[in-house]
Amino acid sequence: MEVKNNQSMESIILETAEKLFLEKGFAMTSTTEIAKEVGCNQALVHYYFRTKENLFNVIFEKKFKEFFQSIFELDNLNELSFTDKLKHIIESHYEMVRANSKIPYLIINEFSRKPEQVKELKEKLKFIPGGLFRKFNDELDSEIAAGRIRKIRMLDLILSVVSLNVSLFLLMPIASEIFEMTEIQKQMVIENRKSEHVIMILNSLRT
């Protein structure tokens, strides 16, 4: 493994464990394997993180935050219309999932393995900038009051965005196999679906 001069052993372990957890999941990844990949002994992994569960939780929280962070990154978009902000949210989240297509599997597998994790998300969701969320929700309410879009809750809108973007990358491996897509064809479908998702969400809001 290539080690950067400014990387600490702790960050190297985290980086390696993240790669293995995303590739193999929690159950199929051992601290022995992580240590071997890093090039250190297993005791050093336990020194920094005590248990595999603790190490996984650090990574899971980081990846979960990344998965939803793009939805709420609305800085420097104050001049945009509500429609353009929503388009930005859809496309930003889409590109994040596209670049990290294994994160949905990690989240789904973790909730299946540890259902009580859902309750712990209340703490992990504190990263969301409340002011930005409320501001966008106020803009949504204003658009509804003005009759420019139909009545819809912010939660339903966000769930529509997330479910559309995630489902594509969950189903793409199956679809590409069934339809015998080349890599170029697969990438063309993925690129086209981004604009389709924007159109679908915006059309769904029409009165």
C-alpha positions, 0 to 999 in steps of 0.5 A, spaced: 500 500 500 502 506 498 503 511 504 503 518 504 508 522 508 503 525 512 499 519 513 498 517 520 498 509 522 491 511 524 488 514 518 492 508 514 488 503 518 481 507 516 483 508 509 484 500 508 478 498 513 474 502 509 476 499 502 475 492 505 468 493 508 466 496 502 468 491 498 466 485 502 462 487 508 462 487 515 462 480 517 467 478 511 472 483 513 477 481 519 482 485 523 487 480 521 486 482 514 486 489 515 492 489 518 495 484 513 493 489 508 496 495 512 502 491 513 502 492 521 500 487 526 493 486 528 495 488 535 496 495 532 489 495 529 486 494 536 490 499 539 487 504 535 480 502 535 479 496 540 474 492 536 472 491 529 465 493 531 468 500 533 472 501 527 466 499 522 462 504 526 467 510 525 467 508 517 459 507 517 458 514 520 463 517 515 460 514 509 453 515 511 454 522 512 457 523 505 451 519 502 446 525 505 451 531 505 450 533 498 443 534 499 444 539 504 450 543 501 446 549 498 452 554 500 453 559 495 446 558 491 442 563 494 441 567 488 438 560 484 431 559 484 427 554 487 427 549 481 435 550 480 436 549 487 432 542 487 436 540 480 442 542 484 440 537 489 438 531 485 444 532 480 449 533 486 446 527 490 446 523 484 454 524 482 456 522 489 452 516 489 455 514 482 462 516 485 461 511 491 456 506 488 458 501 494 455 505 499 448 503 499 450 496 499 454 498 506 448 502 509 443 496 507 447 491 509 448 494 516 441 495 517 440 488 516 445 486 521 444 491 526 437 494 526 438 498 532 442 502 528 436 506 525 435 509 532 443 511 533 442 515 526 438 521 530 445 522 533 449 521 526 444 526 523 446 532 527 451 534 522 445 536 517 445 544 517 439 545 520 438 552 518 439 550 511 434 545 511 429 550 514 430 555 509 429 550 503 423 547 507 421 555 507 422 556 500 418 549 498 412 552 502 412 558 499 412 555 492 406 551 494 403 557 497 404 561 490 401 555 486 407 553 482 408 546 485 403 541 488 403 540 496 408 536 498 412 535 504 420 536 504 421 529 507 417 526 501 421 530 496 428 528 499 425 520 499 424 521 492 430 524 490 434 519 494 430 512 492 431 514 485 438 515 485 440 509 489 435 504 486 439 505 479 446 503 482 443 498 486 439 495 479 445 497 474 449 490 475 443 486 474 440 490 468 447 491 465 448 483 465 441 482 462 441 486 457 449 485 455 451 492 456 458 494 454 462 498 459 460 504 454 453 503 453 452 502 461 456 509 462 451 512 457 445 509 461 448 512 467 449 519 464 442 519 461 439 517 467 441 523 471 437 528 467 431 523 467 431 523 474 431 531 474 425 531 469 421 526 473 422 529 480 420 536 477 414 533 473 412 530 479 411 537 483 407 540 477 400 542 479 
